[in-house]
Amino acid sequence: MESTSTSTIAQSLTRAIVEHRLLPGTKLAEQKLADHFGVSRTLVRQALFQLSQNHLVTLEPARGAFVSTPSVTEARQVFAVRKMLEAQMTRSFVETVTPKQIKVLREHVRQEAAAVHRADVTERTELLGDFHVRMAELMGNDVLAQLLGDLISRCALITLMYQSASAAAHSHEEHEEIVQALARKDAEGAVQLMIAHLEHVEQGLQFEREIPSNDLSMALSSITL
């Protein structure tokens, strides 16, 4: 039971970070979190440790836990890894792609378009990241899906800090082009589109932007187990 509670708290906080409701640099006070979730500080501490293993939270001696603030160097490294990983994933996906898988991806892209049109930042952010994880899941590769999920969680912090406002719409359009290439079974075209897509996202990062800040009490109002 204790393990389940810890995992659930970690998932709730991860979602809040990925959906930009907990911003980089936010101090994660153990007692406030314990009170909010109705659990012991021990469970909160364990959940924060889990998030620190995924680089979403930074634990500082004598200061406590904070939502991580990725550096420019880390941002570039994350995108370098994603390009290597997702290029091979895309090539492998084409080798075994089925009409049913294409149908799932097209429906996902349709949902992205709706979220972009509604200017629903929370859903849009989640769907744009999940597109990449969905490809791994459709391949039946749980390890790859988990690795990508961790990387994309880190990217959510990076894009929150550095991404320009118009980038989401461009990402959605590029996802549409990738799906079209996958449907044609155009392996090289799909790989080139995927790499170009990730490069465009990276190039759209504005590293001179001021880092946003937030108050934990305000953010917790929208977080539930």
Secondary structure as the mmCIF struct_conf table of DSSP 4:
data_model
#
loop_
_struct_conf.conf_type_id
_struct_conf.id
_struct_conf.beg_label_comp_id
_struct_conf.beg_label_asym_id
_struct_conf.beg_label_seq_id
_struct_conf.end_label_comp_id
_struct_conf.end_label_asym_id
_struct_conf.end_label_seq_id
HELX_RH_AL_P HELX_RH_AL_P1 GLU A 2 VAL A 18
TURN_TY1_P TURN_TY1_P1 GLU A 19 HIS A 20
BEND BEND1 ARG A 21 LEU A 22
TURN_TY1_P TURN_TY1_P2 PRO A 24 GLY A 25
STRN STRN1 LYS A 27 LEU A 28
HELX_RH_AL_P HELX_RH_AL_P2 GLU A 30 PHE A 37
TURN_TY1_P TURN_TY1_P3 GLY A 38 GLY A 38
BEND BEND2 VAL A 39 VAL A 39
HELX_RH_AL_P HELX_RH_AL_P3 ARG A 41 GLN A 53
TURN_TY1_P TURN_TY1_P4 ASN A 54 HIS A 55
BEND BEND3 LEU A 56 LEU A 56
STRN STRN2 VAL A 57 GLU A 60
TURN_TY1_P TURN_TY1_P5 PRO A 61 ARG A 63
STRN STRN3 GLY A 64 VAL A 67
HELX_RH_AL_P HELX_RH_AL_P4 VAL A 72 THR A 96
HELX_RH_AL_P HELX_RH_AL_P5 PRO A 99 ARG A 118
TURN_TY1_P TURN_TY1_P6 ALA A 119 ALA A 119
HELX_RH_AL_P HELX_RH_AL_P6 VAL A 121 LEU A 138
TURN_TY1_P TURN_TY1_P7 MET A 139 GLY A 140
HELX_RH_AL_P HELX_RH_AL_P7 ASP A 142 TYR A 162
STRN STRN4 GLN A 163 GLN A 163
TURN_TY1_P TURN_TY1_P8 ALA A 165 SER A 166
HELX_RH_AL_P HELX_RH_AL_P8 ALA A 167 ALA A 183
TURN_TY1_P TURN_TY1_P9 ARG A 184 LYS A 185
HELX_RH_AL_P HELX_RH_AL_P9 ALA A 187 GLN A 203
TURN_TY1_P TURN_TY1_P10 GLY A 204 GLY A 204
STRN STRN5 LEU A 205 LEU A 205
TURN_TY1_P TURN_TY1_P11 PHE A 207 GLU A 208
BEND BEND4 ARG A 209 ARG A 209
HELX_LH_PP_P HELX_LH_PP_P1 GLU A 210 PRO A 212
HELX_RH_AL_P HELX_RH_AL_P10 LEU A 216 LEU A 220
TURN_TY1_P TURN_TY1_P12 SER A 221 SER A 222
#
